[in-house]
Amino acid sequence: MIHLFPKRKNRMYLICACYIALVGVYFALNRGVNPIPVLLIALVGLGIVILSQYLTAFNMHSQLLSRLYDHLNLEGFLREYEPMLRLPVKNPNIALTVRLHLSNAYCAQGRFDDAIALLSAFVIQPGKNKEEDLLSRFAIVSNLCYCAEQKNDLETAKKYMDELLSLKKQLEDIQESKPMKKRMVFNTELNEQCLKFMETGKADIDVLRNLVKNNPQQLHKITISLWVARAELAVNNRREAEKLLEQVAKLAPDLYPGKTAAQLLADLPAKTETRE
């Protein structure tokens, strides 16, 4: 992640250069010293310096993501994160990671076309590791499918869902050859339930509620809660739907889920009063 923070990377290079220079000065002043143990200690110290800078960059990246997923501070996140698209990042996994997080931010703003364009422009260069290529495509297609579902584009969503399930099957076949503890799980439940709702007007509310319950990130909680509320309305559970919509509208009034929740509340027919 350090390549996403040029200032931190340059600082690491400077620290390493100073460190190496100090080691050189030490040898110049102590010509009779045995160089082997000193060099070994110096290499360990240099490794610690480099590792500390990488860990710092990792923590900086995690803090940025927390702005998006936990604190719902999209403006602050995008201000810091969008410039990373222009960085000359050679690692394709890091480059894809940036695009995936940005696409989530764009979706949270209702900018689904921007998210689709960002993801569609990423080209996966086939490598020696087939599993990594499949994982990258799975992540991209999952987000593209969700964008299509949010746009209510049924045909495109179905196309992506077919590809997503195919990728999932290939990845699960690969996992069979691994020890149980090292196997990965690939979840497509949200996309499947969203597509089911688009096709039939109903979804499995329990599945959606479990997705909300088991997801620690606030952004995903409110996004999925909006689908739960829609599903509740579809089976005339107005009280539960209203409760969820009010929560989403309150937590994210400036984001797409909050605005959509507020609109759904406004569109609900007025309650009829019962008189004895």
Solvent accessible surface area in square Angstrom, and as a share of the most:
residue,aa,sasa,rsa
1,M,53,0.24
2,I,1,0.00
3,H,73,0.32
4,L,3,0.02
5,F,23,0.09
6,P,55,0.35
7,K,179,0.76
8,R,43,0.16
9,K,47,0.20
10,N,90,0.46
11,R,126,0.46
12,M,12,0.05
13,Y,120,0.45
14,L,115,0.57
15,I,55,0.28
16,C,17,0.10
17,A,57,0.44
18,C,68,0.41
19,Y,58,0.22
20,I,102,0.52
21,A,58,0.45
22,L,123,0.61
23,V,31,0.18
24,G,39,0.38
25,V,78,0.45
26,Y,95,0.36
27,F,49,0.20
28,A,53,0.41
29,L,139,0.69
30,N,59,0.30
31,R,207,0.76
32,G,81,0.78
33,V,47,0.27
34,N,89,0.46
35,P,66,0.41
36,I,113,0.57
37,P,59,0.37
38,V,30,0.17
39,L,83,0.41
40,L,105,0.52
41,I,128,0.65
42,A,13,0.10
43,L,112,0.56
44,V,97,0.56
45,G,17,0.16
46,L,33,0.16
47,G,37,0.35
48,I,108,0.55
49,V,30,0.17
50,I,62,0.31
51,L,106,0.53
52,S,45,0.29
53,Q,18,0.08
54,Y,84,0.32
55,L,96,0.48
56,T,44,0.26
57,A,0,0.00
58,F,112,0.47
59,N,79,0.40
60,M,64,0.29
61,H,7,0.03
62,S,49,0.32
63,Q,122,0.54
64,L,14,0.07
65,L,32,0.16
66,S,29,0.19
67,R,79,0.29
68,L,0,0.00
69,Y,7,0.03
70,D,66,0.34
71,H,132,0.59
72,L,29,0.15
73,N,66,0.34
74,L,7,0.04
75,E,132,0.59
76,G,1,0.01
77,F,0,0.00
78,L,15,0.07
79,R,159,0.58
80,E,80,0.36
81,Y,0,0.00
82,E,54,0.24
83,P,54,0.34
84,M,13,0.06
85,L,51,0.25
86,R,187,0.68
87,L,44,0.22
88,P,124,0.78
89,V,29,0.17
90,K,192,0.81
91,N,64,0.33
92,P,87,0.55
93,N,74,0.38
94,I,21,0.11
95,A,15,0.12
96,L,10,0.05
97,T,33,0.19
98,V,2,0.01
99,R,53,0.19
100,L,33,0.16
101,H,34,0.15
102,L,0,0.00
103,S,0,0.00
104,N,34,0.17
105,A,0,0.00
106,Y,14,0.05
107,C,15,0.09
108,A,6,0.05
109,Q,64,0.29
110,G,27,0.26
111,R,87,0.32
112,F,16,0.07
113,D,91,0.47
114,D,62,0.32
115,A,0,0.00
116,I,43,0.22
117,A,61,0.47
118,L,26,0.13
119,L,1,0.00
120,S,67,0.43
121,A,78,0.60
122,F,32,0.13
123,V,101,0.58
124,I,46,0.23
125,Q,135,0.60
126,P,119,0.75
127,G,49,0.47
128,K,216,0.92
129,N,73,0.37
130,K,127,0.54
131,E,26,0.12
132,E,82,0.37
133,D,35,0.18
134,L,18,0.09
135,L,53,0.26
136,S,16,0.10
137,R,78,0.28
138,F,23,0.10
139,A,28,0.22
140,I,1,0.01
141,V,0,0.00
142,S,26,0.17
143,N,29,0.15
144,L,4,0.02
145,C,0,0.00
146,Y,29,0.11
147,C,0,0.00
148,A,3,0.02
149,E,3,0.01
150,Q,20,0.09
151,K,90,0.38
152,N,114,0.58
153,D,56,0.29
154,L,59,0.29
155,E,121,0.54
156,T,40,0.24
157,A,0,0.00
158,K,75,0.32
159,K,120,0.51
160,Y,28,0.11
161,M,9,0.04
162,D,99,0.51
163,E,57,0.26
164,L,0,0.00
165,L,73,0.36
166,S,55,0.36
167,L,12,0.06
168,K,45,0.19
169,K,119,0.50
170,Q,65,0.29
171,L,0,0.00
172,E,65,0.29
173,D,75,0.39
174,I,45,0.23
175,Q,6,0.03
176,E,117,0.52
177,S,98,0.63
178,K,53,0.22
179,P,83,0.52
180,M,142,0.63
181,K,198,0.84
182,K,143,0.61
183,R,78,0.28
184,M,77,0.34
185,V,141,0.81
186,F,15,0.06
187,N,90,0.46
188,T,3,0.02
189,E,74,0.33
190,L,43,0.21
191,N,8,0.04
192,E,66,0.30
193,Q,24,0.11
194,C,1,0.00
195,L,17,0.08
196,K,89,0.38
197,F,41,0.17
198,M,35,0.16
199,E,89,0.40
200,T,91,0.53
201,G,31,0.30
202,K,110,0.47
203,A,15,0.12
204,D,56,0.29
205,I,32,0.16
206,D,101,0.53
207,V,35,0.20
208,L,2,0.01
209,R,85,0.31
210,N,79,0.41
211,L,28,0.14
212,V,29,0.17
213,K,158,0.67
214,N,112,0.58
215,N,37,0.19
216,P,116,0.73
217,Q,59,0.26
218,Q,54,0.24
219,L,4,0.02
220,H,53,0.24
221,K,56,0.24
222,I,3,0.02
223,T,18,0.10
224,I,7,0.03
225,S,9,0.06
226,L,1,0.01
227,W,9,0.03
228,V,1,0.01
229,A,0,0.00
230,R,44,0.16
231,A,1,0.01
232,E,7,0.03
233,L,45,0.22
234,A,39,0.30
235,V,61,0.35
236,N,133,0.68
237,N,64,0.33
238,R,64,0.23
239,R,200,0.73
240,E,65,0.29
241,A,0,0.00
242,E,26,0.12
243,K,101,0.43
244,L,19,0.10
245,L,0,0.00
246,E,97,0.44
247,Q,88,0.39
248,V,2,0.01
249,A,20,0.16
250,K,169,0.72
251,L,87,0.43
252,A,3,0.02
253,P,81,0.51
254,D,113,0.59
255,L,15,0.07
256,Y,49,0.19
257,P,3,0.02
258,G,1,0.01
259,K,121,0.51
260,T,25,0.14
261,A,0,0.00
262,A,49,0.38
263,Q,101,0.45
264,L,45,0.23
265,L,46,0.23
266,A,79,0.61
267,D,93,0.48
268,L,31,0.15
269,P,96,0.61
270,A,92,0.71
271,K,135,0.57
272,T,123,0.72
273,E,150,0.67
274,T,135,0.78
275,R,219,0.80
276,E,227,1.02
